[in-house]
Amino acid sequence: MKKSLHNDGDVKEILDRINFLSINHKSKWGRMNVAQMLEHCSLILKIATGEICIKSSNFVICTLGAAAKYEMQIFNSGIPHNMPTFKKLIVNFDCDFESSKQHLIQSIKDYLEIFKSQKLPHSHPLFGKMTVESWGFFEYKHLDHHLKQFNI
């Protein structure tokens, strides 16, 4: 069974992993430190809650995004290391670890409220058309990817 941010057990797992993090955790790849990663993950969730709006990419990027979406869903594969992200979601500024951790936990709660109220968007700026199941799968995948980045 695929993990999803819509399953209570998977949400608990993610929250436990977030709470296990410390400011001293070092990245296995990428440029972000642990606090920046937490802020980045919070920003990603804000796309689904509608708090951040990003224009859809050009046709070629959207086609590649749709292909990646289906590949990850079919093979339940992970997100590649150092995959580019939207400029609006890059966190390359100083962040307070505890504040960033609380921002992410709150963003997860906000996401779950949007999910439970059946108000998730019908599309994603990179992946295109999205189902409710796709949102839960990809939000889990993204959080899992970055927690693995810090050995959690």
Secondary structure, DSSP 8 states (H G I E B T S, - for coil): ----TTSHHHHHHHHHHHHH--TT---SSSS--HHHHHHHHHHHHHHHHTSS------HHHHHHHHHHHHHHHHH-----TT----GGG---S---HHHHHHHHHHHHHHHHHHHHTT---SEETTTEE--HHHHHHHHHHHHHHHHHHTT-
